Amino acid sequence: MYSKIFTIFFSLLVIRVFSNNEKIRISEISWGKYLSMYSDLEIKEDSYINFKNNIDRATKYESVTKTSVNVTPFLHIADHLFTNIFTAAHNYYKKVEVTPSKSKITSSLPLIIPNNFQFSWIEKGIVTSNNNYNFESWIYPVKNLIESIYYITYGYNINLDMMNILKCSNEQAQVENDYFISPYHFLQFSINNLILSSDYKRTQGNICISSSKFDSNELTDIDNFLIGNVGKITTDVNIYRGPIVVELSLDQNKIKYYDESILKIERLNETANYYGLIVGYGKENDESYWLIQTSFGSSWGINGCFKLSIDSTSILTYYQIIF
């Protein structure tokens, strides 16, 4: 009986709002993401508070197009209903200890496009390299990626040390006789050599050592969360799992003086000179595009976003990140 209720409820909650011209809106709420994160984990007070805050933020509707449909009343109803259901689940899981399900690692999350999506590039530490590829710029998405997978798997927040990641990646780059090393290869070779910030010691010795508090041996399916270097992302809702950092090689003036059209820019060269964040996708005149948030603030693009053709060759690499 409960499974039927949840099925009906979540079917009503996943709301898509499109105009007649099929322009995308940042308006879809993925309650399924939160369900998959919490349903098999022991729910703690701070988890519930964070979850409720996400619901509160989701009740604000914003659109990247000029026309809009007011879905706020529906969201308030959904907020009320979901709060009651989540509170009941919260109280239940406080009494019952549940072992995290490893199957949750490989399950695809629904399309995630929060209503008023906000991403602070400065706060997250992701910076744009205007000249050459910034070796350190990919460390922050990797840090977020591993910490998120660990939380989804075990229900615990960890804080990996940034200097340790940099040190380990430098050592691996020396082994490979190549200064450049991608997040994908770093995760392959160095994930078992990371330590937490609380364990990091600023000494002259070898800091690229394993930490007994960070059990990364269990994360055997980490490749399923990383899209970098594994091929082109499609618009299949079962594959798109959330915000994705992209490295771009392009003429930045195309974004600075953006005119709302779908950009079809080609790759400038093989060196990334710009970073963006895929926050959704859409379709206009039978042409599919990524909706990308810029790293230069709202003054670039339209409200800080621009549309890039999915067939564009300007994207060098995709990096999945989960918040």
WOWOJO-V627624 format. One record per helix or strand. SS is the DSSP state (H for helix, E for strand). FROM is the first residue (numbers start at 1). LEN is the number of residues. If there is no record, write none. Layout:
# WOWOJO-V627624
ss = <SS/SS>
from = <FROM/FROM>
len = <LEN/LEN>
This chain:
# WOWOJO-V627624
ss = <H/E/H/H/H/H/E/H/H/E/H/H/E/H/H/E/H/E/E/E/E/E/E>
from = <2/28/31/45/72/103/113/121/139/160/162/183/196/197/222/244/253/263/274/287/302/305/315>
len = <12/1/8/14/24/4/1/4/16/1/14/11/1/3/4/5/4/1/11/7/1/5/6>
